[in-house]
Amino acid sequence: MGDPAFLRLWAGSTASGLATWALPFILGLAVLEGTLTAAGLGAALAARTAGFLAAVPIAGALADRRSRRGVVLWSGLAAAGASPLVAVGAAESAVLMAAAAAVVGAGQGACRPAFQALTAEVVAEPRRQEANAALTLSVRVTTLVAPGATALASTVLGTGALLAGTAVLWAVAALLPPRGAAAPAAGPSAAAPGAAPASGPASGRFRLLADLAEGLREARRHPWFVSGLGALTAVIATGYSATGVLLPVVSRDGFGGEAVLAGALTAYTAGALAGAVLIARLRPPSAGWAALAGLALYGFAPLSLLFAVHPAVVIAAYVVAGVGIELFNVPWFTAAQREVEPSKLARVSSLDFLFSYGLAPVGLALIAPAADAFGTAAVLAVCAAVCFAAPAAAALAPGARHFTRPTAPPPEARQGR
């Protein structure tokens, strides 16, 4: 992928990913230093999540109606402007910190569907799987390398300076990506059959609810997308929650320390790196089924925590889970860019991010009380079962085998001729 336009897109997307990852880590360092309370950290991260969820669907509609490049620009600049205010608020005002974090989250949420649609504008269809693999590879490298680099930088820089660095990253994400194709012509919003087009000054106004409904209808035209999104949401809400909440507990109580926790998380990232490299070249004949099988591999992560096994087994399970998630992610993004109507791609992508990532906090909030009520083993067993079963059920949807919309039979076939 040596095309200059894609390299600019890749660099901008990587900068946004690094800035997104950095905020909670830097605020966590502030808690360790005693300059921020745990309650303040929780409020800031909750506000960022709220901003993300509020912005994703709106940005999807804007990116389809206006310009994908323009949405990336303004969302990145908004996050860049708000990032230093998070540091000011951490020192002086919890309300200011939460408000600034919400703006940063909104910038993060707004750029996600816009970047997804901009990739389809910049990269030709035959090379999109390779391009998506390169984009996800940068995310995994960031999560592997950035913690140590940020911790090292914190020895000479304070929280304010580090957050100012994230503002620079957001500015790069805003300004560097190239201009894509012209904004796609949005189809008319649904109206009653035979209704006359709207007229008057209101007809040219941006109608958010109508555009969002149109995006939802487009998503429903693709049964493989609806079923796959349901499976992804289920895996994130259960498997990811088991990793986030129960892995530290099992590492402490079952293995006597944090070594298994650190090793499993590193192994997952390493596996995802390997998966991204593999799927850049791999073209399975039944791409959808292969992707869903990769998603199901995440079930081995909670399953490995269920039994008294050697730590190496847990590490291996997380490597497999990491490989599998990228065997799903890259074909999933590529199929959406290929199958969804271009003028509705950002809205459909926003549904992807809204459901899969938006419901993740629900799983995180519920899994600890569930473990207290039913026991850690029972919760881990349910999480593993859901991770295996949800992709298997999604594979039964029409079009799931190849992640394509099934074509209707010709009239003669429907009439039994």
Secondary structure, DSSP 8 states (H G I E B T S, - for coil): ---HHHHHHHHHHHHHHHHHHHHHHHHHHHHHHTSS-HHHHHHHHHHHHHHHHHHHHHHHHHHHHS-HHHHHHHHHHHHHHHHHHHHHHHHH-HHHHHHHHHHHHHHHHHHHHHHHHHHHHHS-GGGHHHHHHHHHHHHHHHHHHHHHHHHHHTTTS-HHHHHHHHHHHHHHHHHSS---S-----------TT-----SGGGGS--HHHHHHHHHHHHHT-HHHHHHHHHHHHHIIIIIHIIIIIHHHHHHHHHSSSHHHHHHHHHHHHHHHHHHHHHHH---SSHHHHHHHHHHGGGHHHHHHHS---HHHHHHHHHHHHHHHHHHHHHHHHHHHHHS-GGGHHHHHHHHHHHHHHTHHHHHHHHHHHHHHH-HHHHHHHHHHHHHHHHHHHTTSTTTTTT-------HHHHTT-
